[in-house]
Amino acid sequence: MKNDRNYRMQFDKQARDLVSKMTLEEKVYMMSGHCGVTKSFVGGNYNTVPYPFGGCARLGLEDLAFCDGPRGVVSGNSTCFPVAMARGATFDRELEYQVGQAIGKEVLANGGNFFGGVCTNVAYHPGAGRSQESFGEDPYHLGEMGVALTQGVQDQGVVACSKHFAFNSMERSRFKVDMSMDKRTEREVYLPHFKKIVDSGVGSVMNAYNLYNGEKCGHNDYLLREILKDGWGFDGFVMSDFMFGVTNAEKGIHGGYDVEMHFTHYYTLKKVKKGLDEGKITQAQIDDACIRIARVTLAFQSQRQKKPPVSVLACPEHIALARKVAEESITLLQNREHILPLKKTCRLALVGDLCNVENIGDHGSSKVRPPYVKTLVDGMKDCGADYTFIPTKDVKKSTAAIARADAVIMVAGMRHGDEGEYGFVMGGDRKTLELHKDERDMIDQVSGLNPNSVVILMGGNVVMTHSWKDKVKAILFAYYPGMEGGTALANILFGAVNPSGHLPFAIAARETDYPSIQWNTKHQHYDYYHGYRLLDKKKAEVDFPYGFGLSYTDFIFTDFVLAENQEDYAEFTATVQNTGRCAGATVPQLYVSFPESPVDRPDRILMGFQKVFLNPGEKKTVCFRVQKEELGWYDEKQDKFIQDPKYQAWLGYDEHNLLKTSLVF
């Protein structure tokens, strides 16, 4: 299917002709959501049915119909995939493309044709409530995974929407906070992944609620016109974040956002006429918005296949994909004495409430309603394991059962009340990255009773491990693993599946080494450094570095070579070999450092990754192509990116464990 800008521009003349025939009333209708209160919350839930907008029935232009969300389609009883942060941990572009394809089909089956779930906001601080909806902390990785999801969705004839543009990584203050940063930080850290997704052909962009440099993002002509539309050549349309993304029709239209969603408060005929009469907006601005909407609609309308049947929702194929994604995302952080995988005959104690809770993530706008959810208890039951389940409160009275078990599996971490979209059953940003006290106490008590203790962590971003990691033999990070999470965990614990996830964030030893932030504030400044780049700069101790992930087998990387060095790109190759006794996957990662940069830059940044599956003894050659335009630093005085005189490439198992050999290019 065609989904890029060049294809869409073939419909430009047809779109202009259509718009020239529209009345002002039809144009305003096209620029607004057609959803009333009743349809907004059918059955008391958000987005139970798609939300319509755009369209012009008189001229044969279909409505667009919006379906959220980042971990699967919110409408209907759709497949619940692991959250985007978990899918980021797969470091697998092809797998994410397949997720996008499945989501696209389920959008269509639900009666939609527009997907609003490509979320790539950088979390300045890992406590950000909605960071689970994004793929990780690194801009390059975010862009690559966002492109894969976008293309998978749009290749089904469904418009994808990239959000939230921009700098939206605080929940408690999202409607009032004014973000500020210098231009280098803006251009090098918080915008490049959005540009990559725009360049890949995304059809729509959603603005953010927050302000930027004193102006709402939905009214911000610097963001929406100067950067997005004029600077990047974005040919699609901009929609508002729902209900509160715009607060003034004239400012919104002048600022460059094209559709008010999903209620219509400001883009009414009366208010638009008033703005035209007073000269605060122009007919050309209105026409431009409508041409953009019509052009995208026509392009996707022309290529859409037959609507899939409702039976495609949570069909066996998509459920199997959800399970595979969970299996590839779950990250083995620690495995002392090779306690994992467990023998199928061992007696297990499953300890902690989260062993038996359907914990699939936030209950806000990303909430999916699958037909079922597999917990760890379900997964163990399905595979015939010998287990006893012990809730958190019952640890003290279950000491005998814990002590006599061959191994103890504890599940601890976050749930929807701890983090998520603020206001939906609370959620919001986390005040601390530590586990709850009762869970830390549980780990202390259980590990003291049974040395063969394993902890499974759940959560949408960093969970601190330093105070307890040495008390247990193994740690798995499961994120929010979706509807098949319990099955995937059981498969990994017993070795039916070899874990291959890698952390999409770094876990510091001390929470104070992350950036300082005030969650309830009207002003927040973002510094240049965050995540692993900040921890490297501070030379801070980390428990687990960015990109880290263990396996039940072993891999070696050799023959790291600069294969080609052109003006605009450099290409590197290396050999990856499985030297262990079982099949598995690893993620060789390419990092670039800046030995002769005239400005302050990170120690190194991720610029390539590839997931590789290998049988025992098998070797494969991997290739990384680095686009040099992505390596430049932004010169504020010249208002452009500048290339350094030379770069240095490193191959690693993660951001800290690098080969001694490096290559200058």
C-alpha positions as CSV (number, residue, x, y, z in Angstrom):
1,M,0.0,0.0,0.0
2,K,1.1,3.6,-0.6
3,N,1.2,5.9,2.3
4,D,3.9,8.5,1.7
5,R,3.8,12.2,0.9
6,N,4.5,11.7,-2.8
7,Y,1.5,9.5,-3.2
8,R,-0.8,11.8,-1.3
9,M,0.3,14.8,-3.3
10,Q,-1.2,13.1,-6.4
11,F,-4.5,14.0,-4.8
12,D,-3.7,17.6,-4.3
13,K,-5.5,19.0,-7.3
14,Q,-8.6,16.8,-6.6
15,A,-8.6,18.0,-3.0
16,R,-8.3,21.7,-4.0
17,D,-11.2,21.2,-6.5
18,L,-13.4,19.7,-3.8
19,V,-12.6,22.5,-1.3
20,S,-13.3,25.2,-3.9
21,K,-16.8,23.8,-4.2
22,M,-17.5,23.8,-0.5
23,T,-19.5,26.3,1.4
24,L,-18.0,27.9,4.5
25,E,-20.4,25.8,6.6
26,E,-19.1,22.6,5.0
27,K,-15.5,23.7,5.5
28,V,-16.0,24.4,9.2
29,Y,-17.8,21.1,9.5
30,M,-14.8,19.3,8.0
31,M,-12.5,21.0,10.5
32,S,-14.4,19.8,13.6
33,G,-15.3,16.6,15.4
34,H,-18.9,15.4,14.9
35,C,-19.2,13.7,18.3
36,G,-21.7,14.7,21.0
37,V,-21.5,13.8,24.7
38,T,-23.7,10.7,24.2
39,K,-21.6,9.1,21.5
40,S,-18.4,10.0,23.3
41,F,-19.0,7.7,26.2
42,V,-21.2,4.9,24.9
43,G,-21.6,2.4,27.7
44,G,-19.9,4.9,30.0
45,N,-16.5,4.3,28.4
46,Y,-14.2,6.5,26.2
47,N,-14.0,5.7,22.5
48,T,-16.1,2.6,22.7
49,V,-17.1,3.4,19.1
50,P,-14.9,5.4,16.6
51,Y,-15.2,9.2,16.8
52,P,-16.1,10.8,13.4
53,F,-14.7,14.1,12.0
54,G,-13.8,15.6,8.6
55,G,-15.8,14.6,5.5
56,C,-18.2,16.2,3.1
57,A,-21.1,13.9,2.2
58,R,-22.4,16.2,-0.6
59,L,-19.1,15.9,-2.5
60,G,-18.5,12.2,-1.7
61,L,-15.7,12.7,0.8
62,E,-16.0,10.2,3.6
63,D,-15.7,11.0,7.3
64,L,-12.6,10.0,9.1
65,A,-13.3,7.9,12.2
66,F,-10.9,8.0,15.1
67,C,-9.8,5.0,17.2
68,D,-7.2,5.3,20.0
69,G,-4.8,3.7,21.4
70,P,-1.1,2.9,21.8
71,R,-1.5,-0.7,23.0
72,G,-4.3,-1.8,20.7
73,V,-7.6,-0.4,19.5
74,V,-9.7,1.1,22.3
75,S,-12.9,0.6,20.4
76,G,-14.6,-2.8,20.7
77,N,-13.1,-5.9,22.3
78,S,-9.8,-5.7,20.5
79,T,-6.5,-7.3,21.0
80,C,-4.5,-5.9,23.9
81,F,-0.8,-5.9,23.0
82,P,1.9,-5.1,25.5
83,V,2.3,-1.3,26.1
84,A,4.5,0.6,23.7
85,M,7.3,0.7,26.3
86,A,7.3,-3.1,26.3
87,R,7.3,-3.2,22.5
88,G,10.2,-0.8,22.6
89,A,12.1,-3.4,24.6
90,T,11.8,-5.9,21.7
91,F,14.1,-3.6,19.6
92,D,12.4,-5.3,16.7
93,R,11.1,-3.0,13.9
94,E,9.6,-5.9,11.9
95,L,7.6,-7.1,14.9
96,E,6.3,-3.6,15.5
97,Y,5.3,-3.3,11.9
98,Q,3.3,-6.5,12.3
99,V,1.6,-5.0,15.4
100,G,0.8,-2.0,13.3
101,Q,-0.8,-4.2,10.6
102,A,-2.9,-6.0,13.2
103,I,-4.0,-2.7,14.7
104,G,-4.9,-1.3,11.3
105,K,-7.1,-4.3,10.6
106,E,-8.8,-4.0,13.9
107,V,-9.4,-0.3,13.4
108,L,-11.2,-1.1,10.2
109,A,-13.2,-4.0,11.7
110,N,-14.4,-1.6,14.4
111,G,-15.7,0.8,11.8
112,G,-12.8,3.2,12.0
113,N,-10.2,4.4,9.5
114,F,-8.0,6.6,11.6
115,F,-5.6,5.4,14.4
116,G,-4.5,7.9,17.1
117,G,-1.9,5.8,18.9
118,V,1.6,6.6,17.6
119,C,2.9,8.1,20.8
120,T,6.6,9.1,20.8
121,N,7.0,11.6,23.6
122,V,10.3,11.6,25.4
123,A,9.9,11.2,29.2
124,Y,12.3,13.8,30.7
125,H,11.9,12.0,34.0
126,P,10.9,8.3,34.1
127,G,8.1,9.0,36.6
128,A,6.0,10.5,33.7
129,G,2.6,8.8,34.0
130,R,2.1,8.2,30.3
131,S,5.6,7.1,29.4
132,Q,4.3,3.6,29.1
133,E,2.6,4.8,25.9
134,S,6.0,5.6,24.3
135,F,8.8,3.3,23.2
136,G,11.7,4.4,25.5
137,E,14.0,7.3,26.4
138,D,16.2,7.5,23.3
139,P,15.1,9.7,20.4
140,Y,16.7,7.5,17.7
141,H,15.0,4.4,19.0
142,L,11.7,6.2,19.5
143,G,11.8,7.4,15.8
144,E,12.6,3.9,14.4
145,M,9.9,2.1,16.4
146,G,7.4,4.9,15.7
147,V,8.0,4.7,12.0
148,A,7.5,0.9,12.1
149,L,4.1,1.2,13.8
150,T,3.0,4.1,11.5
151,Q,3.9,2.1,8.4
152,G,2.2,-1.1,9.6
153,V,-1.0,0.8,10.3
154,Q,-1.0,2.9,7.2
155,D,-0.3,0.0,4.9
156,Q,-3.8,-1.3,5.9
157,G,-5.3,1.9,4.5
158,V,-5.7,3.5,7.9
159,V,-4.5,7.0,8.7
160,A,-2.0,7.1,11.6
161,C,-1.6,10.0,14.0
162,S,1.7,10.9,15.6
163,K,1.3,12.5,19.1
164,H,1.6,14.6,21.2
165,F,3.4,17.4,19.5
166,A,5.4,18.4,21.5
167,F,7.2,18.1,24.8
168,N,4.3,16.4,26.5
169,S,5.7,14.3,29.3
170,M,4.0,15.5,32.4
171,E,0.5,14.4,33.4
172,R,-0.4,16.2,36.7
173,S,0.2,19.6,35.0
174,R,-0.4,18.9,31.4
175,F,-3.2,21.5,30.9
176,K,-1.2,24.4,32.5
177,V,2.5,23.7,32.4
178,D,4.6,26.0,30.2
179,M,7.7,24.1,28.9
180,S,10.9,25.8,28.1
181,M,14.3,24.6,26.8
182,D,17.1,25.9,24.6
183,K,16.9,25.4,20.8
184,R,19.6,22.7,20.9
185,T,17.6,20.6,23.3
186,E,14.5,21.2,21.3
187,R,16.0,20.2,18.0
188,E,18.4,17.4,19.1
189,V,16.4,15.7,21.8
190,Y,12.6,16.4,21.7
191,L,11.8,16.8,17.9
192,P,14.0,14.5,15.8
193,H,11.8,11.4,16.3
194,F,8.7,13.4,15.3
195,K,10.5,14.5,12.2
196,K,11.5,10.9,11.3
197,I,7.9,9.8,11.5
198,V,6.8,12.8,9.5
199,D,9.4,12.0,6.9
200,S,8.1,8.4,6.8
201,G,4.7,9.6,5.7
202,V,2.5,9.8,8.7
203,G,-0.9,11.3,7.7
204,S,-1.7,13.3,10.9
205,V,-0.2,14.9,13.9
206,M,-1.9,15.6,17.3
207,N,-0.9,18.6,19.3
208,A,-0.1,18.5,23.0
209,Y,-2.1,20.1,25.8
210,N,0.9,21.9,27.4
211,L,2.3,25.3,26.5
212,Y,5.6,25.9,24.9
213,N,7.4,29.2,25.5
214,G,4.2,30.8,26.7
215,E,1.9,29.6,24.0
216,K,-0.4,26.6,23.9
217,C,0.9,23.9,21.5
218,G,-2.4,24.0,19.7
219,H,-2.1,27.7,19.0
220,N,1.7,27.6,18.4
221,D,2.5,28.7,14.8
222,Y,6.2,28.2,15.6
223,L,5.6,24.5,16.2
224,L,2.8,23.8,13.8
225,R,3.6,26.1,10.9
226,E,7.3,27.1,11.0
227,I,8.7,23.7,12.1
228,L,6.1,21.1,11.2
229,K,4.5,22.3,8.0
230,D,7.0,24.7,6.5
231,G,10.2,23.4,7.9
232,W,9.6,19.6,7.6
233,G,7.2,19.8,4.6
234,F,4.4,18.0,6.4
235,D,1.5,17.5,4.0
236,G,-1.0,16.0,6.4
237,F,-3.2,17.7,9.0
238,V,-3.0,18.6,12.6
239,M,-5.7,17.7,15.1
240,S,-6.2,18.9,18.6
241,D,-5.8,16.7,21.6
242,F,-9.3,16.1,22.8
243,M,-11.5,18.8,24.3
244,F,-8.8,21.0,25.8
245,G,-6.2,21.1,23.0
246,V,-7.4,24.4,21.8
247,T,-9.1,27.2,23.6
248,N,-9.7,29.8,20.8
249,A,-10.8,29.3,17.2
250,E,-8.8,32.3,15.9
251,K,-5.6,31.3,17.6
252,G,-6.0,27.7,16.6
253,I,-6.6,28.4,12.9
254,H,-3.9,31.1,12.8
255,G,-1.5,28.8,14.7
256,G,-1.9,26.0,12.2
257,Y,-4.0,23.3,13.7
258,D,-6.6,22.0,11.4
259,V,-9.2,19.8,13.2
260,E,-10.8,20.4,16.6
261,M,-11.5,17.0,18.3
262,H,-13.6,15.4,19.4
263,F,-16.3,17.8,20.7
264,T,-16.7,21.0,18.8
265,H,-16.4,24.0,21.2
266,Y,-14.5,26.6,19.2
267,Y,-14.5,25.6,15.5
268,T,-18.1,26.6,15.0
269,L,-19.5,28.5,12.1
270,K,-20.3,31.5,14.3
271,K,-16.8,31.8,15.8
272,V,-15.0,31.2,12.5
273,K,-17.2,33.8,10.7
274,K,-16.4,36.2,13.5
275,G,-12.6,35.6,13.1
276,L,-12.9,36.1,9.3
277,D,-14.9,39.3,9.7
278,E,-12.4,40.8,12.2
279,G,-9.5,39.8,10.0
280,K,-7.9,37.6,12.7
281,I,-8.0,34.6,10.4
282,T,-8.0,34.3,6.6
283,Q,-10.0,32.3,4.1
284,A,-6.6,30.9,2.8
285,Q,-5.9,29.5,6.3
286,I,-9.2,27.7,6.4
287,D,-8.8,26.4,2.8
288,D,-5.3,25.1,3.6
289,A,-6.7,23.2,6.6
290,C,-9.5,21.7,4.5
291,I,-7.2,20.8,1.6
292,R,-4.9,19.0,4.0
293,I,-7.8,17.0,5.4
294,A,-9.3,16.3,2.0
295,R,-5.9,15.3,0.5
296,V,-5.2,12.7,3.2
297,T,-8.8,11.4,3.1
298,L,-8.8,10.9,-0.6
299,A,-5.4,9.2,-0.6
300,F,-6.4,6.6,2.0
301,Q,-10.0,6.3,0.6
302,S,-8.5,5.3,-2.7
303,Q,-6.3,2.5,-1.4
304,R,-8.5,1.0,1.4
305,Q,-9.2,-2.7,1.1
306,K,-12.5,-4.3,2.0
307,K,-13.5,-3.9,5.6
308,P,-12.4,-6.9,7.7
309,P,-15.1,-8.8,9.6
310,V,-15.6,-8.2,13.3
311,S,-14.1,-11.7,13.9
312,V,-10.7,-10.2,13.2
313,L,-10.8,-8.6,16.7
314,A,-8.7,-10.6,19.1
315,C,-8.5,-13.4,16.5
316,P,-6.1,-16.3,17.0
317,E,-3.5,-14.8,14.7
318,H,-3.5,-11.4,16.6
319,I,-3.5,-13.1,20.0
320,A,-0.5,-15.2,18.9
321,L,1.2,-11.9,17.9
322,A,0.4,-10.3,21.2
323,R,1.9,-13.3,23.0
324,K,5.0,-13.2,20.7
325,V,5.5,-9.5,21.4
326,A,5.2,-10.1,25.2
327,E,7.8,-13.0,25.0
328,E,10.2,-10.8,23.0
329,S,9.8,-7.8,25.3
330,I,10.2,-9.4,28.7
331,T,13.7,-8.5,29.9
332,L,16.0,-10.7,31.9
333,L,18.0,-8.4,34.2
334,Q,19.6,-10.9,36.6
335,N,20.0,-14.7,36.6
336,R,22.4,-15.7,39.3
337,E,23.4,-19.3,39.5
338,H,21.3,-19.7,36.3
339,I,18.2,-20.3,38.4
340,L,16.2,-19.7,35.2
341,P,14.8,-21.5,33.3
342,L,13.0,-23.5,36.0
343,K,12.3,-27.2,35.8
344,K,8.7,-28.0,35.0
345,T,8.6,-30.4,37.9
346,C,9.6,-27.9,40.6
347,R,7.2,-26.8,43.3
348,L,6.5,-23.0,43.1
349,A,5.2,-20.4,45.4
350,L,3.7,-17.5,43.5
351,V,3.8,-14.5,45.9
352,G,2.3,-11.1,45.5
353,D,-1.1,-9.7,44.5
354,L,0.1,-8.9,41.0
355,C,0.5,-12.6,40.3
356,N,-3.2,-12.7,39.9
357,V,-4.2,-9.2,38.7
358,E,-5.2,-8.4,35.1
359,N,-2.5,-5.7,34.9
360,I,-2.4,-4.4,31.3
361,G,-1.6,-0.7,32.0
362,D,-3.3,2.7,32.2
363,H,-7.1,3.0,32.5
364,G,-7.1,6.3,30.6
365,S,-7.5,6.9,26.9
366,S,-5.2,4.0,26.0
367,K,-7.4,1.4,27.8
368,V,-8.1,-1.6,25.7
369,R,-10.9,-4.0,26.5
370,P,-9.8,-7.4,25.4
371,P,-12.0,-10.5,25.7
372,Y,-9.7,-11.9,28.4
373,V,-6.4,-11.3,30.2
374,K,-3.9,-14.0,31.2
375,T,-2.3,-13.4,34.6
376,L,0.8,-15.3,35.8
377,V,-1.5,-17.6,37.8
378,D,-3.5,-18.3,34.6
379,G,-0.3,-19.0,32.7
380,M,0.9,-21.4,35.4
381,K,-2.4,-23.1,35.5
382,D,-2.5,-23.5,31.7
383,C,0.9,-25.2,31.5
384,G,0.2,-27.6,34.4
385,A,2.7,-26.1,36.9
386,D,2.8,-27.2,40.5
387,Y,2.2,-23.9,42.4
388,T,0.7,-22.2,45.4
389,F,-0.5,-18.6,45.1
390,I,0.1,-16.4,48.2
391,P,-1.3,-12.8,48.2
392,T,1.0,-10.1,49.6
393,K,-0.8,-9.8,52.9
394,D,-0.5,-13.5,53.5
395,V,3.3,-13.8,53.4
396,K,3.7,-13.8,57.2
397,K,1.3,-16.7,57.7
398,S,2.7,-18.7,54.7
399,T,6.3,-19.0,55.8
400,A,6.3,-22.8,55.7
401,A,4.9,-22.9,52.1
402,I,7.4,-20.3,51.0
403,A,10.4,-22.1,52.6
404,R,9.7,-25.5,51.2
405,A,9.1,-24.4,47.6
406,D,11.8,-25.2,45.1
407,A,11.6,-21.6,43.9
408,V,9.5,-18.5,44.7
409,I,8.2,-16.2,42.0
410,M,7.3,-12.7,43.3
411,V,5.5,-10.2,41.1
412,A,5.7,-6.5,42.2
413,G,5.4,-3.1,40.6
414,M,2.9,-0.6,39.3
415,R,-0.7,-0.7,38.2
416,H,-3.1,1.8,36.6
417,G,-3.7,3.7,39.9
418,D,0.1,4.3,40.2
419,E,0.8,5.8,36.8
420,G,-1.1,6.8,33.7
421,E,-3.3,9.5,32.2
422,Y,-4.2,11.9,35.0
423,G,-7.8,12.1,35.9
424,F,-8.9,8.6,34.7
425,V,-9.1,6.7,38.1
426,M,-6.3,9.1,39.1
427,G,-3.1,7.6,37.6
428,G,-0.8,10.5,36.9
429,D,3.0,10.9,37.4
430,R,4.8,8.8,40.0
431,K,6.1,10.6,43.1
432,T,8.8,7.9,43.5
433,L,10.3,5.2,41.3
434,E,10.6,2.8,44.2
435,L,8.4,-0.2,44.7
436,H,5.6,0.1,47.2
437,K,6.7,-0.5,50.8
438,D,4.6,-3.6,51.2
439,E,6.3,-5.1,48.1
440,R,9.8,-4.2,49.3
441,D,8.9,-5.8,52.7
442,M,7.6,-8.8,50.8
443,I,10.9,-9.2,48.9
444,D,12.9,-8.9,52.2
445,Q,10.7,-11.5,53.9
446,V,10.5,-14.0,51.1
447,S,14.1,-13.8,50.1
448,G,15.1,-14.5,53.7
449,L,12.9,-17.6,53.8
450,N,13.9,-19.0,50.4
451,P,17.2,-18.3,48.6
452,N,15.7,-19.4,45.2
453,S,13.7,-16.2,44.8
454,V,12.8,-14.5,41.5
455,V,11.2,-11.1,41.1
456,I,9.0,-10.1,38.1
457,L,8.6,-6.3,37.8
458,M,5.7,-4.6,36.2
459,G,5.5,-1.0,35.2
460,G,5.7,1.5,32.4
461,N,9.1,2.9,33.0
462,V,12.0,2.7,35.5
463,V,11.4,0.8,38.8
464,M,14.3,1.2,41.2
465,T,16.1,-2.1,42.1
466,H,19.2,-1.1,44.1
467,S,17.9,-1.7,47.6
468,W,16.8,-5.3,47.0
469,K,18.4,-6.7,43.8
470,D,21.2,-8.5,45.7
471,K,18.7,-10.4,47.9
472,V,17.2,-12.3,44.9
473,K,18.7,-14.5,42.3
474,A,16.7,-13.4,39.2
475,I,14.9,-10.4,38.0
476,L,12.6,-10.1,35.0
477,F,11.0,-6.8,33.8
478,A,7.6,-7.6,32.3
479,Y,6.4,-4.0,31.8
480,Y,2.6,-4.2,31.2
481,P,2.6,-7.4,29.0
482,G,-0.8,-7.3,27.5
483,M,-3.6,-9.9,27.3
484,E,-1.2,-12.8,26.9
485,G,1.3,-11.7,29.5
486,G,0.8,-14.5,31.9
487,T,1.3,-17.1,29.2
488,A,4.4,-15.4,28.0
489,L,5.9,-15.2,31.5
490,A,5.2,-18.9,32.1
491,N,6.9,-19.8,28.8
492,I,10.0,-17.8,29.8
493,L,10.2,-19.0,33.3
494,F,10.1,-22.7,32.2
495,G,12.4,-22.1,29.2
496,A,9.9,-22.7,26.4
497,V,10.9,-19.3,25.2
498,N,14.3,-17.7,25.6
499,P,14.0,-14.1,26.9
500,S,15.3,-11.5,24.4
501,G,14.1,-8.1,25.6
502,H,16.5,-5.2,26.2
503,L,15.8,-2.2,28.5
504,P,14.6,0.9,26.6
505,F,15.7,3.0,29.5
506,A,18.5,2.9,32.1
507,I,17.9,2.0,35.7
508,A,20.1,4.2,38.0
509,A,21.3,3.1,41.4
510,R,20.0,6.3,42.9
511,E,16.7,8.0,42.1
512,T,18.3,11.4,42.7
513,D,20.5,10.9,39.6
514,Y,17.4,11.5,37.4
515,P,16.5,15.0,36.4
516,S,14.8,17.3,39.0
517,I,11.2,17.8,38.3
518,Q,8.0,19.3,39.8
519,W,4.9,17.4,38.7
520,N,2.4,20.0,39.8
521,T,3.8,23.2,38.3
522,K,3.1,26.0,35.8
523,H,6.6,26.1,34.6
524,Q,9.1,23.3,33.8
525,H,12.5,23.7,32.1
526,Y,14.0,20.7,30.2
527,D,17.7,20.5,30.2
528,Y,19.7,19.0,27.4
529,Y,20.5,15.8,29.3
530,H,18.1,13.1,30.5
531,G,18.1,9.3,30.7
532,Y,21.3,7.3,30.0
533,R,22.9,10.4,28.5
534,L,22.5,12.2,31.8
535,L,23.7,9.3,33.8
536,D,26.8,8.9,31.6
537,K,27.5,12.7,31.9
538,K,27.3,12.5,35.7
539,K,29.2,9.2,35.8
540,A,26.4,7.9,37.9
541,E,26.2,4.3,39.1
542,V,23.6,2.3,37.2
543,D,22.1,-1.0,38.2
544,F,21.2,-1.8,34.6
545,P,22.3,0.3,31.6
546,Y,20.2,1.3,28.6
547,G,19.9,-1.6,26.1
548,F,20.7,-4.2,28.8
549,G,19.2,-7.7,28.5
550,L,20.3,-11.2,29.4
551,S,19.5,-14.5,27.6
552,Y,19.6,-18.2,28.4
553,T,22.3,-18.5,25.8
554,D,25.5,-16.6,25.0
555,F,26.5,-14.4,22.1
556,I,29.7,-12.9,20.8
557,F,30.2,-10.0,18.4
558,T,33.2,-10.0,16.1
559,D,34.5,-8.5,12.8
560,F,33.2,-5.0,13.4
561,V,34.0,-3.2,10.2
562,L,33.4,0.2,8.5
563,A,32.1,-1.2,5.2
564,E,31.4,2.2,3.5
565,N,31.9,5.8,4.4
566,Q,30.0,8.3,2.1
567,E,29.3,12.0,2.5
568,D,25.8,11.4,3.8
569,Y,26.0,8.0,5.4
570,A,28.3,5.4,6.9
571,E,27.7,1.6,6.8
572,F,29.0,-0.9,9.4
573,T,28.9,-4.6,9.5
574,A,29.6,-7.2,12.3
575,T,29.3,-10.9,12.9
576,V,27.0,-12.2,15.6
577,Q,27.3,-15.8,16.9
578,N,25.3,-17.8,19.3
579,T,27.9,-19.7,21.4
580,G,25.5,-21.2,23.8
581,R,23.4,-24.4,23.9
582,C,19.9,-23.1,23.0
583,A,18.4,-20.9,20.3
584,G,17.8,-17.3,21.2
585,A,17.9,-13.6,20.1
586,T,20.1,-10.7,20.9
587,V,20.3,-7.0,19.9
588,P,23.6,-5.7,18.8
589,Q,23.6,-1.9,19.3
590,L,25.6,0.7,17.5
591,Y,26.6,3.8,19.4
592,V,28.3,7.0,18.2
593,S,30.6,9.3,20.1
594,F,32.0,12.8,19.3
595,P,35.7,12.9,19.9
596,E,36.3,16.3,18.2
597,S,33.0,18.2,18.7
598,P,33.4,21.9,19.4
599,V,30.3,21.8,21.7
600,D,29.2,19.8,24.7
601,R,27.7,16.5,23.5
602,P,26.7,13.1,25.1
603,D,29.4,10.5,25.7
604,R,27.6,8.4,23.1
605,I,24.2,8.0,21.5
606,L,22.4,5.1,20.0
607,M,22.4,5.2,16.2
608,G,21.7,1.6,15.2
609,F,20.2,-1.7,16.4
610,Q,19.1,-5.0,15.0
611,K,17.3,-8.0,16.5
612,V,19.0,-11.2,15.5
613,F,17.7,-14.8,16.1
614,L,20.3,-17.5,16.1
615,N,20.4,-21.3,16.6
616,P,23.3,-22.7,18.7
617,G,26.5,-22.2,16.9
618,E,24.9,-20.1,14.1
619,K,26.5,-16.9,12.8
620,K,24.9,-14.0,11.0
621,T,26.2,-10.7,9.6
622,V,24.4,-7.6,10.7
623,C,24.5,-4.2,9.0
624,F,24.0,-0.7,10.4
625,R,23.6,2.3,8.1
626,V,24.1,5.6,10.0
627,Q,22.6,8.7,8.3
628,K,25.1,11.5,9.0
629,E,22.4,14.2,9.0
630,E,21.1,12.6,12.2
631,L,24.5,13.1,13.9
632,G,24.8,16.9,13.7
633,W,24.4,19.4,16.5
634,Y,22.1,22.4,16.2
635,D,23.8,25.8,16.0
636,E,21.3,28.3,17.3
637,K,23.2,31.3,15.8
638,Q,23.2,29.8,12.3
639,D,19.8,28.1,12.7
640,K,20.9,24.9,11.3
641,F,22.6,21.5,12.1
642,I,26.4,21.3,11.9
643,Q,28.4,18.2,11.3
644,D,31.4,17.4,13.5
645,P,34.8,16.8,11.8
646,K,34.7,13.1,12.8
647,Y,32.6,10.5,14.6
648,Q,33.5,7.3,16.4
649,A,31.3,4.2,16.2
650,W,31.1,1.5,18.9
651,L,29.3,-1.8,18.9
652,G,27.9,-3.1,22.1
653,Y,25.7,-5.6,23.9
654,D,24.2,-2.5,25.6
655,E,25.1,1.1,26.2
656,H,27.9,0.2,28.7
657,N,29.2,-3.1,27.5
658,L,31.0,-2.1,24.3
659,L,33.6,-3.8,22.2
660,K,37.1,-2.5,22.7
661,T,37.4,-1.9,19.0
662,S,35.9,1.4,17.7
663,L,35.8,2.8,14.3
664,V,36.4,6.5,13.2
665,F,34.4,7.8,10.3
